[in-house]
Each structure stands twice: as structure tokens, then as C-alpha cells.
Amino acid sequence: MKVLWVCNIMLPAIARQLGVTYSNREGWLSGLLDRVAQEQGHNRIELGIAFPTGEDLGALQRTMQFGDNMACQCYGFLENLDTPELYDEAIEHRFEEILADFQPDILHVFGTEFPHALACIRAFGKPERTLVGIQGLCSVIAEEYMADLPVKVQRQVTLRDRIREDSLKQQQKKFKKRGEHEKSAILMAGHIAGRTDFDREQTAKINPSAKYHYLNETLRSMFYHDRWKRAACEPYTIFLSQGDYPLKGFHYLLRALPKVRERFPDVHVYVAGNNIIEADTFQDRLRLSAYGKYLRKLIRENDLESHVTMLGRLNAEEMKEQYLNCHLYVLPSALENSPNSLGEAMLLGTPCVAADVGGVHNLLTDGGDGMLYPAGDVEALADRIVEIFTKEAIVERFSDNARKHARVNHDADQNYYRLIHIYREMLS
């Protein structure tokens, strides 16, 4: 069978062969590609991969080798990822070229949040042979985007926001527009791949006639090795994998920290991802967004300057180091479907506290693998953190159970065989 993958990023394995920089987002795709390459001789998949490129690479078309057994046809398409709310018909024409060259039996689109998802589905025009993998859902994200921010903050517009036309209200509006394209893509797909009760319910509302397939994700290989140990971590430290826009809930954690500090004065938070609160220079202050200013206000008012460290963007190994070194991983998001950061933390056995939103409960069992709390409830979040810091016996149990649960959810063999079964079912 010939299968064309359409990805939101250039996979690291491709970028390394081209000698260009790459993103660590969606690392589970690398895990899946590794597994397909290992089994290439057994399942007769001829794989093509399409992905966005920059102007320097343009309409790339090249055969690449992965592992010892698999050659793969790789295609680039130009898309402005900085404006994913805008639909460019030129991408549709590019996919007509790609499809004519590769002639796939199955189109597998990973994610619906960018316009190219709709473009390739339109160009292919075969719903019964189209599989769309659900990651997040922009249409629902738009509704929850502000995550209980004060109305005054939601309406605030900084110089940076005005110049970039990127205020909080504009960001939310962009997600709504992306959600419209997403709904159109889901409506045109005959098959949906998902992992949670949440994504199944939400996609059924959009396209009840599409066939839903349960398909979990295989995460990056390094997270299946090593494990968290209480004796080796830095006591009373919290790791947050992202905090640069409201939906991720960094502000909830900042509001919970004063109560945690009453019991644990040395508590410290490490935050990965874009540093949107930096204001060391005049230029930094000019670049502050409204959300960044609000976070700085919370830090200042709660006397947390020495309790928060922004780490910047981390690669996979650096992320793994933080999971292992911190006492606790916290997911305070206002909405998530199946966050890979939570899966990575659980694979390593890092104790986890997460907001009970979206599909999170399908990944983490409250009281068994870690702790859930009502979304947006900062008092409950603080209480869960204190409980993890206080009760070492339950922490060891959570760590063991989380590793076992995650190894079922993210089992590379089972996920691969499930994927092949779905492809064969579609062809039959």
C-alpha cells in the first residue's frame, strides 16, 4: 500500500539529512517513523511524507533513506506558519502536484490545525481513503483560550501586540478562524484517528458519519529509558513544559504558589518554551505581550521573582533532564486533548498533577497514576502540589503506576500494529 503522510513540521530525521534546523514539536511522529522503518520489510508500506518548508527549500522533492530498509519520497510545500488562520489556495495546487506524483492509496493527515490539512484533503478528494489524526481541536480551543483571565487583561493591548496585530482578542479570533478550516477538513474526511473520549465526542459533533479509530501515539524513544527517582531530584521543584499563551495556564500556577510557599518556602518553578516575561532591557519591555505583562504582575505581587526560572526552548534531551530533575510535573491547562508532555513525564515516572480537562483523564488516572484537580481551581491545585511534596509514599506509587500506564498507552509495537490494521481496514 502507498501511504502519504502530511505533517505539520519537517521531521528531524529529514531535516538532519538536509542539514537544516528543525523543531522538536510533535516528537511522537519521529517515534512512529522509526517504527515504520523497522518493519518496512514485513508490511509492504511505500511511504511518502509531505511537510512545510521555507523559501530556501521551496517545493522540495527528494528520495531519502531511513534506516537500512526504507526509502521514502519526501515533498515540501510552502506555507506561512506564522499566519495559520489564512487559507492559501496555492497550497492546494501544490498538493495536486504531490498527489499526482506519488499516487497514494491512503492520505494520512496528522493534525487539523493548519490550512494545509484542508488543502490536501480537498486535492485528494477521496473521503473513504482519508484518515485525519486529531491532536488539538482549534474550534474548541478558541472557546477556552482566555482561561479565566480578568476581562481587563483580555482587552489590554501592548505596543508589541499592536505592531504584530496579535493581542489576546486577536489571538482568540485567529483560533476561531483556524477552527473553521479544521471543521471543513474533518467534514471531508471519512476516517478519524484519536485517543480520547474528548476528541471522539468533539469530532462526532462535526462529522457523525466519519468512522472513528482509536490510535495512540508512540513518543520519542529517549523517554522510554531511565526513570525518575525521588532521591535524585531537586526537592520542591515544579516543571511546566509550556507557558507562553493563556490556554496553557501558567497564570493558574502562579496564583497557586503563595499557598504552596506557606508550607514549602523554597518551592521553585522551571518553565520551558518561549520566555514571554523577560524584561531586562528596554527592548525586552517593548516586546512584552499583554499576557506576559500579566504574568510579570502576578510574579511581582506574589513575591515570586526568585521562585520562577524561564528555561527557553529545550530539545528532547533537555526536556528529559528537567522531568528527571524536578520533584513534580504540573499541567495546569484550561484545555488539552492528549498532551505529549504528560505522556513523557509519565513514561519517566515523574509525579504528575494535571487539570481534569479534555482527554487528560484518559492518560492519567486520578489517585492511581497521579492527581487530577478541577480546571481553574487554584486552591485545589495548590493542595495537590502540597500533598505530593508531603506524602512520599504515594509519590512512589504514583511513579510506578504512571510508568506502567504510559507504557500501555504509548507502546510502540501495539500502536504500530494498530495503525497498519486501520490502513488495511480502509483499503478493504
C-alpha positions as CSV (number, residue, x, y, z in Angstrom):
1,M,0.0,0.0,0.0
2,K,1.1,3.6,-0.7
3,V,0.5,6.0,2.1
4,L,1.2,9.7,2.1
5,W,1.7,11.3,5.5
6,V,1.0,15.1,5.7
7,C,2.8,16.6,8.7
8,N,2.8,20.0,10.4
9,I,6.6,20.1,10.6
10,M,9.7,18.8,8.8
11,L,10.6,15.7,10.8
12,P,14.0,15.8,12.5
13,A,15.2,12.8,10.5
14,I,14.5,14.6,7.3
15,A,16.0,17.9,8.5
16,R,19.2,16.2,9.5
17,Q,19.7,14.8,6.0
18,L,19.0,18.2,4.5
19,G,21.3,20.0,7.0
20,V,18.7,22.4,8.3
21,T,17.4,23.3,11.7
22,Y,14.3,21.6,12.9
23,S,11.6,21.7,15.5
24,N,11.1,19.3,18.4
25,R,7.4,19.7,18.3
26,E,5.3,16.6,17.6
27,G,8.2,14.3,18.6
28,W,5.8,11.3,18.5
29,L,6.0,11.4,14.7
30,S,9.7,10.6,15.0
31,G,8.9,7.6,17.1
32,L,6.3,6.4,14.6
33,L,8.7,6.9,11.6
34,D,11.3,4.8,13.4
35,R,8.9,2.0,14.0
36,V,7.6,2.0,10.4
37,A,11.2,1.9,9.1
38,Q,12.0,-1.1,11.4
39,E,9.0,-3.1,10.0
40,Q,9.4,-2.0,6.4
41,G,10.1,-5.4,5.0
42,H,7.0,-7.0,6.7
43,N,4.1,-4.8,5.8
44,R,4.9,-3.6,2.3
45,I,4.2,0.1,3.0
46,E,5.5,2.6,0.5
47,L,5.6,5.8,2.5
48,G,5.6,9.4,1.2
49,I,6.0,12.4,3.6
50,A,4.8,15.9,2.9
51,F,5.8,18.8,5.2
52,P,6.1,22.6,5.2
53,T,9.4,24.1,4.1
54,G,10.9,27.5,4.0
55,E,11.6,29.6,0.9
56,D,15.1,28.2,0.6
57,L,13.8,24.7,0.0
58,G,10.5,25.5,-1.6
59,A,8.8,22.7,-3.5
60,L,11.4,20.1,-2.4
61,Q,11.1,16.6,-3.9
62,R,13.7,14.0,-2.9
63,T,14.0,10.3,-2.1
64,M,15.5,9.8,1.4
65,Q,16.7,6.7,3.3
66,F,15.5,5.9,6.8
67,G,17.3,3.0,8.5
68,D,18.6,0.1,6.4
69,N,15.4,-0.9,4.7
70,M,13.2,2.1,3.9
71,A,13.5,4.7,1.1
72,C,10.8,7.4,1.3
73,Q,9.7,10.0,-1.1
74,C,9.7,13.4,0.6
75,Y,7.8,16.5,-0.6
76,G,7.9,20.1,0.6
77,F,5.2,22.7,0.3
78,L,5.4,26.4,1.1
79,E,3.1,27.6,3.9
80,N,3.3,30.6,6.2
81,L,3.1,29.0,9.6
82,D,3.0,32.4,11.3
83,T,-0.5,33.1,9.8
84,P,-2.2,29.7,10.1
85,E,-5.6,31.4,10.2
86,L,-5.2,32.3,6.5
87,Y,-6.0,29.8,3.7
88,D,-3.8,29.9,0.6
89,E,-5.2,28.1,-2.5
90,A,-1.6,27.8,-3.8
91,I,-1.0,25.0,-1.3
92,E,-4.0,23.1,-2.8
93,H,-2.3,23.3,-6.2
94,R,1.0,22.1,-4.7
95,F,-0.8,19.1,-3.2
96,E,-2.3,18.3,-6.6
97,E,1.3,18.0,-7.9
98,I,2.4,15.9,-4.9
99,L,-0.6,13.5,-5.2
100,A,-0.2,13.2,-9.0
101,D,3.5,12.2,-8.5
102,F,3.1,9.8,-5.5
103,Q,-0.4,8.5,-6.2
104,P,-1.2,7.3,-2.7
105,D,-3.8,4.7,-1.8
106,I,-4.3,6.4,1.6
107,L,-3.9,10.0,2.7
108,H,-3.0,10.3,6.4
109,V,-3.1,13.9,7.7
110,F,-1.6,14.4,11.2
111,G,-3.5,17.3,12.8
112,T,-6.1,19.7,11.6
113,E,-4.8,23.0,13.0
114,F,-3.1,24.3,9.8
115,P,-4.6,25.2,6.4
116,H,-2.6,22.6,4.6
117,A,-4.8,19.9,6.2
118,L,-7.8,21.2,4.4
119,A,-5.8,21.8,1.2
120,C,-4.5,18.3,0.9
121,I,-7.9,16.7,1.7
122,R,-9.6,18.8,-0.9
123,A,-6.9,18.0,-3.5
124,F,-7.2,14.2,-2.8
125,G,-11.0,14.2,-2.9
126,K,-11.4,10.6,-1.6
127,P,-13.0,10.7,1.9
128,E,-13.1,6.9,2.1
129,R,-9.3,6.8,1.8
130,T,-8.6,9.8,4.0
131,L,-7.5,9.5,7.6
132,V,-7.2,12.5,9.8
133,G,-5.3,12.3,13.1
134,I,-6.6,14.6,15.9
135,Q,-4.1,16.4,18.0
136,G,-5.7,19.5,19.4
137,L,-9.0,21.0,18.3
138,C,-8.8,24.7,17.4
139,S,-12.6,25.2,17.3
140,V,-12.8,24.2,21.0
141,I,-9.5,25.8,22.0
142,A,-10.9,29.1,20.8
143,E,-13.8,28.9,23.3
144,E,-11.4,28.2,26.2
145,Y,-8.5,30.3,25.0
146,M,-8.7,33.1,27.7
147,A,-8.6,30.6,30.6
148,D,-10.3,32.8,33.1
149,L,-8.1,35.9,32.6
150,P,-9.5,39.1,34.0
151,V,-11.5,41.0,31.4
152,K,-9.2,43.9,31.8
153,V,-6.2,41.8,30.8
154,Q,-8.1,40.2,27.9
155,R,-8.7,43.7,26.5
156,Q,-5.3,45.0,27.1
157,V,-3.1,45.8,24.0
158,T,0.6,46.5,24.3
159,L,2.9,48.1,21.8
160,R,4.1,44.7,20.7
161,D,0.5,43.4,20.3
162,R,-0.4,46.5,18.2
163,I,2.6,46.2,15.9
164,R,2.1,42.5,15.4
165,E,-1.7,42.7,15.3
166,D,-1.5,39.9,17.9
167,S,-3.5,41.0,21.0
168,L,-5.2,38.4,23.1
169,K,-8.5,39.1,21.4
170,Q,-6.9,38.8,18.0
171,Q,-5.2,35.5,19.0
172,Q,-8.5,34.1,20.0
173,K,-10.1,35.3,16.8
174,K,-7.3,33.6,14.8
175,F,-8.0,30.3,16.6
176,K,-11.7,30.7,15.7
177,K,-10.7,31.1,12.0
178,R,-8.4,28.1,12.2
179,G,-11.4,26.2,13.7
180,E,-13.5,26.9,10.7
181,H,-10.9,25.4,8.4
182,E,-10.5,22.5,10.8
183,K,-14.2,21.7,10.7
184,S,-14.2,21.7,6.9
185,A,-11.3,19.3,6.9
186,I,-13.0,16.9,9.4
187,L,-16.2,17.1,7.4
188,M,-14.3,15.9,4.2
189,A,-12.6,13.0,5.9
190,G,-14.1,9.5,6.0
191,H,-11.9,8.4,8.9
192,I,-10.8,9.9,12.2
193,A,-7.9,8.7,14.4
194,G,-8.0,9.8,18.0
195,R,-7.1,8.7,21.6
196,T,-9.6,10.2,24.0
197,D,-13.2,10.4,24.9
198,F,-12.9,14.1,24.3
199,D,-11.7,14.0,20.7
200,R,-14.2,11.3,19.8
201,E,-17.1,13.3,21.1
202,Q,-16.0,16.6,19.5
203,T,-15.3,15.2,16.1
204,A,-18.6,13.3,16.1
205,K,-20.4,16.6,16.6
206,I,-18.7,17.9,13.4
207,N,-18.9,14.7,11.2
208,P,-21.0,12.0,12.7
209,S,-20.7,9.8,9.6
210,A,-16.9,9.5,9.8
211,K,-15.5,6.3,11.2
212,Y,-13.6,6.8,14.4
213,H,-10.4,4.7,15.0
214,Y,-8.6,4.5,18.4
215,L,-4.9,5.1,17.8
216,N,-2.5,6.1,20.4
217,E,0.9,7.8,19.9
218,T,4.4,6.5,20.2
219,L,6.6,9.1,21.8
220,R,10.3,9.9,21.3
221,S,12.5,6.9,22.1
222,M,14.6,8.6,24.8
223,F,11.6,8.9,27.1
224,Y,11.3,5.1,27.3
225,H,14.6,4.9,29.1
226,D,15.7,6.0,32.6
227,R,13.3,6.8,35.4
228,W,12.6,9.5,37.9
229,K,13.9,8.9,41.5
230,R,12.9,11.0,44.5
231,A,16.4,10.9,45.9
232,A,17.9,12.2,42.7
233,C,15.5,15.1,42.1
234,E,15.7,18.7,43.3
235,P,13.3,18.9,46.2
236,Y,10.1,21.0,45.9
237,T,10.6,22.0,42.3
238,I,7.9,22.1,39.7
239,F,8.3,21.7,35.9
240,L,6.0,23.3,33.4
241,S,6.5,22.4,29.8
242,Q,5.0,25.5,28.3
243,G,3.5,28.8,29.4
244,D,3.5,31.3,26.6
245,Y,-0.2,31.7,26.0
246,P,-3.2,31.7,28.3
247,L,-4.6,28.3,27.4
248,K,-1.5,26.6,29.0
249,G,-2.5,28.0,32.4
250,F,0.8,29.4,33.7
251,H,-1.1,32.1,35.5
252,Y,-3.1,29.5,37.4
253,L,0.1,28.0,38.8
254,L,1.5,31.5,39.8
255,R,-1.8,32.2,41.7
256,A,-1.5,28.8,43.5
257,L,2.2,29.3,44.5
258,P,1.6,31.6,47.5
259,K,-0.4,28.9,49.3
260,V,2.3,26.3,48.4
261,R,5.0,28.6,49.8
262,E,3.3,28.7,53.2
263,R,4.4,25.1,53.6
264,F,7.4,25.0,51.3
265,P,9.2,28.4,51.2
266,D,11.8,27.1,48.8
267,V,9.4,25.9,46.1
268,H,10.7,26.7,42.6
269,V,9.1,26.6,39.2
270,Y,11.0,25.8,35.9
271,V,9.2,26.7,32.7
272,A,10.2,25.5,29.3
273,G,9.3,27.3,26.0
274,N,9.3,30.9,24.9
275,N,10.2,33.4,27.6
276,I,7.5,36.0,27.3
277,I,8.2,37.7,30.7
278,E,11.8,38.8,30.0
279,A,12.2,42.5,30.7
280,D,15.8,43.0,31.4
281,T,16.4,45.7,28.8
282,F,14.3,48.5,27.2
283,Q,13.9,46.4,24.1
284,D,12.7,43.4,26.1
285,R,10.0,45.6,27.7
286,L,8.9,46.8,24.3
287,R,8.4,43.2,23.2
288,L,6.1,42.3,26.2
289,S,2.7,41.0,25.3
290,A,-0.4,41.6,27.4
291,Y,-0.2,38.1,28.7
292,G,3.5,38.5,29.5
293,K,2.8,41.7,31.4
294,Y,0.0,39.9,33.4
295,L,2.4,37.1,34.3
296,R,5.0,39.6,35.5
297,K,2.4,41.3,37.6
298,L,1.5,38.1,39.3
299,I,5.1,37.3,39.9
300,R,5.8,40.7,41.4
301,E,2.6,40.9,43.5
302,N,3.2,37.4,45.0
303,D,6.9,38.0,45.6
304,L,7.9,35.1,43.3
305,E,10.9,36.7,41.5
306,S,13.3,34.2,43.0
307,H,10.9,31.3,42.6
308,V,10.5,31.2,38.8
309,T,13.1,30.3,36.1
310,M,12.3,30.6,32.4
311,L,14.4,27.9,30.6
312,G,13.7,28.9,27.0
313,R,13.2,26.3,24.2
314,L,14.5,22.9,25.1
315,N,15.4,19.9,22.9
316,A,14.3,16.4,23.8
317,E,17.3,15.6,25.9
318,E,17.0,18.8,27.8
319,M,13.3,18.2,28.4
320,K,14.0,14.7,29.7
321,E,16.6,16.2,32.1
322,Q,14.0,18.6,33.5
323,Y,11.4,15.8,34.0
324,L,14.0,13.8,35.9
325,N,15.4,16.6,38.0
326,C,12.2,18.2,39.2
327,H,10.0,16.9,42.1
328,L,6.8,17.3,40.2
329,Y,5.4,17.9,36.7
330,V,2.3,20.2,36.6
331,L,-0.2,20.5,33.7
332,P,-2.5,23.5,34.6
333,S,-4.0,23.9,31.1
334,A,-7.6,25.2,30.5
335,L,-7.9,22.6,27.8
336,E,-5.9,19.6,26.4
337,N,-6.7,16.6,24.3
338,S,-3.8,14.2,24.9
339,P,-0.7,16.3,25.8
340,N,2.5,14.5,24.9
341,S,4.3,16.3,27.7
342,L,2.1,14.5,30.2
343,G,2.9,11.2,28.4
344,E,6.6,11.9,28.5
345,A,6.5,12.7,32.2
346,M,4.5,9.5,33.0
347,L,6.9,7.3,30.9
348,L,9.8,8.5,33.1
349,G,7.7,8.2,36.3
350,T,7.8,11.9,37.2
351,P,5.0,12.6,39.7
352,C,2.2,14.5,37.9
353,V,-0.6,16.9,38.9
354,A,-2.9,17.8,36.0
355,A,-6.1,19.8,35.4
356,D,-9.0,17.5,34.6
357,V,-9.8,18.8,31.2
358,G,-10.5,17.4,27.7
359,G,-8.9,14.0,27.3
360,V,-6.4,14.2,30.2
361,H,-8.3,11.6,32.3
362,N,-7.7,9.0,29.5
363,L,-4.0,9.4,30.1
364,L,-3.8,9.8,33.9
365,T,-6.0,8.0,36.5
366,D,-6.7,10.3,39.4
367,G,-5.3,8.8,42.7
368,G,-3.7,5.9,40.8
369,D,-1.1,7.4,38.4
370,G,-1.1,10.9,39.8
371,M,-3.6,13.6,40.8
372,L,-6.2,15.5,38.8
373,Y,-7.9,18.7,40.0
374,P,-10.9,20.8,38.7
375,A,-9.7,23.0,35.9
376,G,-9.0,26.6,37.0
377,D,-9.3,25.8,40.8
378,V,-6.1,27.3,42.1
379,E,-6.8,26.3,45.7
380,A,-7.2,22.7,44.6
381,L,-4.0,22.9,42.5
382,A,-2.1,24.2,45.5
383,D,-3.5,21.5,47.7
384,R,-2.4,18.7,45.2
385,I,1.1,20.1,45.0
386,V,1.4,20.3,48.8
387,E,0.2,16.7,49.0
388,I,2.8,15.4,46.5
389,F,5.5,17.3,48.4
390,T,4.3,15.9,51.7
391,K,3.4,12.3,51.1
392,E,6.5,10.4,49.8
393,A,4.8,7.0,50.0
394,I,2.0,7.9,47.5
395,V,4.6,9.6,45.3
396,E,6.5,6.3,44.8
397,R,3.2,4.5,44.0
398,F,2.2,7.2,41.5
399,S,5.6,7.0,39.8
400,D,5.4,3.2,39.4
401,N,1.8,3.2,38.2
402,A,2.3,6.1,35.8
403,R,5.2,4.3,34.1
404,K,3.1,1.2,33.7
405,H,0.1,3.1,32.4
406,A,2.1,5.2,29.9
407,R,3.9,2.1,28.6
408,V,0.5,0.7,27.6
409,N,-0.7,4.0,26.1
410,H,2.5,4.6,24.2
411,D,3.5,1.0,23.4
412,A,5.4,1.3,20.1
413,D,4.6,-2.2,18.9
414,Q,0.9,-2.1,19.7
415,N,0.5,1.4,18.2
416,Y,2.3,0.4,15.0
417,Y,0.2,-2.8,14.6
418,R,-3.0,-0.8,15.2
419,L,-2.0,1.7,12.6
420,I,-1.4,-1.0,10.0
421,H,-4.8,-2.5,10.9
422,I,-6.5,0.8,10.3
423,Y,-4.8,1.2,6.9
424,R,-5.8,-2.3,5.8
425,E,-9.4,-1.7,7.0
426,M,-9.6,1.4,4.9
427,L,-8.4,-0.4,1.8
428,S,-10.8,-3.3,2.3
